[in-house]
Amino acid sequence: MFRGSMVAMITPMTPTGAVDEAALEALVAFHIENGTDAIIAVGTTGESATLSPAEHVHVVKRIITLAQGKIPVIAGTGSNSTQEAIDLTQEALTLGADACLLVTPYYNKPTQEGLYRHFKSIAEAVAIPQILYNVPGRTVADLLPETVERLAPIANIVGIKEATGNLERAREIMQRCGDQLEVYSGDDATAMELILMGGKGNISVTANVVPALMQKMCKAALSGNRAEAEQLDAQMRALHFTLFVEANPIPVKWALAQMGYGHEEGIRLPLTPLSTQHHETVRQAMRMANVQF
């Protein structure tokens, strides 16, 4: 259903922590102009964990309005409360989102049966395309391939963002689910390989900084052009790693601030601005990707 470079977009903020409306508008235009294939609104990178429910809905609504139908908007609506996830997903449908991204429930450590029932309940409650999101490094809960296989026949569960960085895990999901489920990378460092082996795209942090380059790399990989994909990915390689020198989205928000999108102090506690010791490391990675700042 969705293909290519899908940016896990930041939520720009002012130094006081308010949503920076002007920077948000500029960022959506930036991605449209640079060919990004979809915007993920208020996912992990969008600081969903620190936005109030009202702010969460506001930012999703604002991005949909700014996109004007020129680019698909996939709303992050996951929660560790099944009912809250249903409510957010219903709200996203009402607002006009094209799909929803649902992270595995965090903190309360559900069983595989609990994960299955959680996602099944949301899919049955809200008739919108839904993408599962597995990132056990953040949530502790690991959505195993056999559970993904059980969920794949549900019509409006259309894909999974696999953020483990484990290519064998992604391959197993593809083999188990076939055409029933599309697999997307959630790990920039291994995204190219995942797409070349049959994945449909990359839900990307790096694309915040180099949207055109990421879109071209994904397009080359989707067409099976390994040589071109490798050449393009090499330019972003340093960014794939340096944007995680501290917890995401700390480095990427700092990088975007250097480019004029938002403020480097615009991040909410308990996250803090990028430590000074990492500034030059991120700058160097940006230079290697030919970023103008």
C-alpha positions as CSV (number, residue, x, y, z in Angstrom):
1,M,0.0,0.0,0.0
2,F,2.8,2.4,0.9
3,R,6.2,2.4,-0.8
4,G,9.6,4.1,-0.4
5,S,10.9,6.7,2.0
6,M,8.5,7.5,4.8
7,V,9.8,10.1,7.2
8,A,9.3,9.6,11.0
9,M,8.9,13.3,11.3
10,I,9.9,15.3,14.3
11,T,7.5,17.6,16.1
12,P,9.4,20.9,16.1
13,M,9.1,22.9,19.4
14,T,10.0,26.3,20.7
15,P,12.5,26.6,23.6
16,T,9.5,26.7,26.0
17,G,8.3,23.3,24.7
18,A,5.3,24.6,22.7
19,V,4.7,23.1,19.3
20,D,6.5,25.4,16.7
21,E,3.7,25.9,14.2
22,A,5.8,27.8,11.7
23,A,8.5,25.2,11.7
24,L,5.9,22.4,11.4
25,E,4.5,24.1,8.3
26,A,8.0,24.5,6.8
27,L,8.9,20.9,7.5
28,V,5.8,19.5,5.7
29,A,6.6,21.7,2.7
30,F,10.3,20.5,2.8
31,H,9.2,16.9,2.5
32,I,6.7,17.5,-0.2
33,E,9.3,19.5,-2.2
34,N,11.9,16.7,-1.7
35,G,9.8,13.8,-2.8
36,T,9.3,12.0,0.6
37,D,6.7,9.3,0.0
38,A,4.8,9.5,3.3
39,I,4.9,11.4,6.6
40,I,4.6,9.6,9.9
41,A,3.0,12.1,12.2
42,V,3.6,11.9,16.0
43,G,5.5,8.6,16.2
44,T,8.5,8.0,18.5
45,T,10.5,10.6,16.6
46,G,7.6,13.0,16.9
47,E,7.8,12.8,20.7
48,S,4.4,11.1,21.1
49,A,5.5,10.1,24.6
50,T,5.5,13.7,25.8
51,L,2.6,15.3,23.9
52,S,-0.7,15.5,25.7
53,P,-3.7,13.7,24.0
54,A,-5.0,17.1,22.8
55,E,-1.6,18.1,21.4
56,H,-1.2,14.7,19.7
57,V,-4.5,15.1,17.9
58,H,-3.7,18.7,17.0
59,V,-0.3,17.9,15.4
60,V,-1.8,15.0,13.4
61,K,-4.6,17.3,12.2
62,R,-2.2,20.1,11.4
63,I,0.1,17.8,9.3
64,I,-2.9,16.4,7.4
65,T,-4.1,19.9,6.7
66,L,-0.7,21.1,5.6
67,A,-0.1,18.0,3.4
68,Q,-3.2,18.9,1.3
69,G,-3.4,15.4,0.0
70,K,-0.1,15.8,-1.8
71,I,1.6,13.2,0.4
72,P,0.1,10.4,2.5
73,V,0.0,11.0,6.3
74,I,0.3,8.0,8.6
75,A,-0.6,8.8,12.2
76,G,1.2,7.3,15.1
77,T,-1.6,6.1,17.4
78,G,-0.1,3.3,19.5
79,S,-0.4,3.0,23.2
80,N,0.1,0.4,26.0
81,S,-3.6,0.8,26.7
82,T,-5.6,-1.0,24.0
83,Q,-8.6,1.3,24.5
84,E,-6.5,4.4,24.3
85,A,-5.0,3.1,21.0
86,I,-8.5,2.5,19.7
87,D,-9.5,6.0,20.6
88,L,-6.5,7.6,19.0
89,T,-6.8,5.5,15.9
90,Q,-10.5,6.4,15.5
91,E,-9.5,10.1,15.9
92,A,-6.9,9.7,13.2
93,L,-9.5,8.2,10.9
94,T,-11.9,11.0,11.6
95,L,-9.2,13.6,10.8
96,G,-8.5,12.0,7.5
97,A,-5.2,10.1,8.0
98,D,-4.3,7.6,5.3
99,A,-3.2,5.0,7.8
100,C,-2.0,4.5,11.4
101,L,1.2,3.2,12.9
102,L,0.8,1.2,16.1
103,V,3.7,0.5,18.3
104,T,3.8,-2.6,20.5
105,P,2.5,-1.9,24.0
106,Y,5.3,-0.7,26.2
107,Y,6.1,-1.1,29.9
108,N,3.4,-3.6,30.8
109,K,5.1,-6.5,29.0
110,P,2.2,-8.4,27.4
111,T,2.4,-12.0,26.3
112,Q,2.3,-12.9,22.6
113,E,-1.4,-13.7,23.0
114,G,-1.9,-10.3,24.6
115,L,-0.1,-8.6,21.7
116,Y,-2.2,-10.6,19.2
117,R,-5.5,-9.6,20.9
118,H,-4.3,-6.0,21.3
119,F,-3.7,-5.5,17.6
120,K,-6.7,-7.6,16.5
121,S,-9.0,-5.5,18.8
122,I,-7.7,-2.2,17.3
123,A,-8.0,-3.5,13.7
124,E,-11.6,-4.7,14.3
125,A,-12.6,-1.5,16.0
126,V,-11.3,1.0,13.4
127,A,-11.6,0.6,9.6
128,I,-8.3,2.3,8.6
129,P,-5.1,0.7,7.2
130,Q,-2.8,-0.2,10.1
131,I,0.9,-0.8,10.3
132,L,2.3,-2.8,13.2
133,Y,5.5,-1.3,14.8
134,N,8.0,-3.6,16.5
135,V,10.8,-1.9,18.4
136,P,11.7,-4.1,21.4
137,G,14.7,-1.9,22.2
138,R,12.3,0.7,23.4
139,T,9.2,-1.2,24.4
140,V,10.6,-4.4,25.8
141,A,7.7,-6.3,24.1
142,D,8.9,-8.2,21.0
143,L,6.2,-9.0,18.4
144,L,7.5,-12.4,17.2
145,P,7.2,-13.5,13.6
146,E,4.6,-16.2,14.5
147,T,2.4,-13.6,16.1
148,V,2.8,-11.3,13.1
149,E,1.7,-14.3,10.9
150,R,-1.5,-14.7,13.0
151,L,-2.3,-11.0,12.5
152,A,-1.5,-10.9,8.8
153,P,-4.8,-12.2,7.5
154,I,-6.7,-9.3,9.2
155,A,-7.6,-7.2,6.1
156,N,-6.7,-3.7,7.4
157,I,-3.4,-4.8,9.0
158,V,-1.4,-3.9,6.0
159,G,2.2,-3.8,7.1
160,I,4.9,-4.0,9.8
161,K,7.7,-1.6,10.7
162,E,10.5,-3.9,11.8
163,A,12.9,-1.8,13.8
164,T,15.1,-4.6,15.3
165,G,17.7,-4.2,12.6
166,N,17.7,-8.0,12.3
167,L,17.5,-8.9,8.6
168,E,16.9,-12.5,9.3
169,R,13.8,-11.6,11.4
170,A,12.5,-9.5,8.5
171,R,13.1,-12.3,6.0
172,E,11.2,-14.8,8.2
173,I,8.2,-12.4,8.4
174,M,8.2,-12.1,4.6
175,Q,8.3,-15.8,4.2
176,R,5.6,-16.4,6.8
177,C,3.2,-13.7,5.6
178,G,3.9,-13.5,1.8
179,D,1.6,-10.9,0.1
180,Q,-0.6,-10.5,3.1
181,L,1.7,-8.0,4.8
182,E,4.2,-5.5,3.6
183,V,7.5,-5.2,5.6
184,Y,9.1,-1.8,6.2
185,S,12.5,-1.1,7.8
186,G,12.5,0.9,11.0
187,D,16.3,0.9,11.1
188,D,18.1,3.3,8.7
189,A,21.4,1.4,8.9
190,T,19.9,-1.8,7.5
191,A,17.1,-0.3,5.4
192,M,18.7,-0.7,2.0
193,E,19.4,-4.4,2.5
194,L,15.9,-5.0,3.8
195,I,14.3,-3.3,0.7
196,L,16.6,-5.2,-1.7
197,M,15.4,-8.5,-0.1
198,G,11.8,-7.6,-0.6
199,G,10.8,-4.9,1.8
200,K,8.6,-2.1,0.6
201,G,10.3,0.9,2.2
202,N,11.9,2.6,5.1
203,I,10.2,4.5,8.0
204,S,13.2,6.7,8.5
205,V,14.8,9.1,11.0
206,T,17.6,10.0,8.5
207,A,15.0,11.2,6.0
208,N,14.3,14.1,8.3
209,V,17.7,15.6,7.3
210,V,18.2,14.2,3.8
211,P,14.7,13.5,2.4
212,A,15.7,13.7,-1.3
213,L,18.7,11.4,-0.8
214,M,16.7,8.8,1.2
215,Q,13.9,8.9,-1.4
216,K,16.3,8.2,-4.2
217,M,18.0,5.4,-2.3
218,C,14.7,3.7,-1.5
219,K,13.6,4.1,-5.1
220,A,16.8,2.5,-6.4
221,A,16.5,-0.4,-3.9
222,L,12.9,-1.0,-4.8
223,S,13.9,-1.3,-8.5
224,G,16.6,-3.8,-7.6
225,N,19.4,-1.5,-8.5
226,R,21.9,-2.4,-5.8
227,A,24.9,-0.4,-7.2
228,E,22.9,2.8,-7.2
229,A,21.3,2.1,-3.8
230,E,24.7,1.4,-2.3
231,Q,26.2,4.6,-3.7
232,L,23.3,6.7,-2.3
233,D,23.3,4.9,1.0
234,A,27.0,5.5,1.5
235,Q,26.4,9.2,1.5
236,M,24.0,8.8,4.4
237,R,25.9,6.1,6.3
238,A,27.4,8.4,9.0
239,L,24.0,10.0,9.6
240,H,22.4,6.6,10.1
241,F,24.6,6.2,13.2
242,T,25.3,9.7,14.5
243,L,21.6,10.5,14.6
244,F,21.5,7.9,17.5
245,V,24.5,9.1,19.5
246,E,21.9,10.0,22.1
247,A,18.3,8.9,22.3
248,N,16.2,9.7,19.2
249,P,15.0,12.4,18.5
250,I,17.7,14.4,20.4
251,P,20.3,14.4,17.6
252,V,17.9,14.7,14.7
253,K,16.1,17.7,16.3
254,W,19.5,19.4,16.8
255,A,20.5,18.7,13.2
256,L,17.2,20.1,11.9
257,A,17.7,23.2,14.0
258,Q,21.1,23.8,12.3
259,M,19.1,23.7,9.0
260,G,16.6,26.3,10.2
261,Y,13.8,23.9,11.2
262,G,12.9,24.5,14.8
263,H,15.2,25.3,17.7
264,E,18.0,23.2,19.2
265,E,16.5,23.7,22.7
266,G,13.1,22.7,21.4
267,I,12.7,19.3,23.1
268,R,10.7,18.2,26.1
269,L,11.9,16.6,29.3
270,P,12.9,14.0,30.2
271,L,14.8,14.4,26.9
272,T,17.4,17.2,26.8
273,P,19.2,19.0,23.9
274,L,22.1,17.3,22.3
275,S,25.3,17.3,24.4
276,T,27.9,19.7,23.2
277,Q,30.4,16.9,22.9
278,H,28.4,15.4,20.0
279,H,27.8,18.6,18.0
280,E,30.8,18.3,15.7
281,T,30.2,14.5,15.2
282,V,26.7,15.3,13.9
283,R,27.9,18.3,11.9
284,Q,30.5,16.1,10.2
285,A,27.9,13.5,9.3
286,M,25.7,16.2,7.8
287,R,28.6,17.5,5.7
288,M,29.3,14.0,4.4
289,A,25.7,13.9,3.2
290,N,26.1,17.3,1.6
291,V,23.5,18.9,3.9
292,Q,23.4,22.7,3.7
293,F,23.4,24.4,7.1
